[in-house]
Amino acid sequence: MTTLETPLVVALNRLLQSESWARDRLAPFAGEVLEIRAAPLPPLRLGIAADGQLARDLPAAGPSLVITVRPEALAAAVKGEDHLMRAIDVAGNAGLAAEVMFLVRHLRPDVEEELAKYVGDLAAQRLAGLARSAAAWHADAARRIAGSLMEYAVEEKQLLAKRGALEDIAAAGARLRDGLERIERRIERLEGGR
């Protein structure tokens, strides 16, 4: 197991322990291995135990499911969950893939409950609210920055063309092609008349 796998397995198992429905969905895939690839990190291999939790000791067999997180996933995550999911490639056991993707979409840690164990209910509620506000602010800032960069590329530096300009160029190209075809036909007629 790599340095990253142990804390990841512990964190995911802690989350799975609090959600019996999630363990029930993974239990039928006991003994299978899934591998997560996200360059430049080393591949993470996670085994599924009979109780639906993740196993630390992996079977010698290769992975049943390989999940590849493409480099554009971080930028896609800013746009939303659907964009993020399009930046992830899945290969292998289709049933296991469906369950893992379902869990990715629906399994969420109860941060407030976990924090309440250490700082109390009221403080946990306020800290979680502060964290949600900060995350929303960062997501909004990222969307605004992306929009500003796009506007700069289109308007200021003209690195990208506007849709209308591209349509004008395409129409001009079509007119040029039609004109060339007419000239070629004339030349053929003139050569044929000799």
Protein Blocks (a to p, Z undefined) as FASTA:
>chain_A
ZZklmmmmmmmmmmmmmmmklmmmmmmmgoiacdddddfbdcddddddfkopacfbdcfb
dcfbdcdddfklmmmmmnomklmmmmpccedjfklmmmmmmmmmmmccdfklmmmmmnoj
klmmmmmmmmmmmmmmmmmmmmmmmmmmmmmmmmmnomaccfklmmmmmmmmmmmmmmmm
mmmmmmmmmmmmZZ
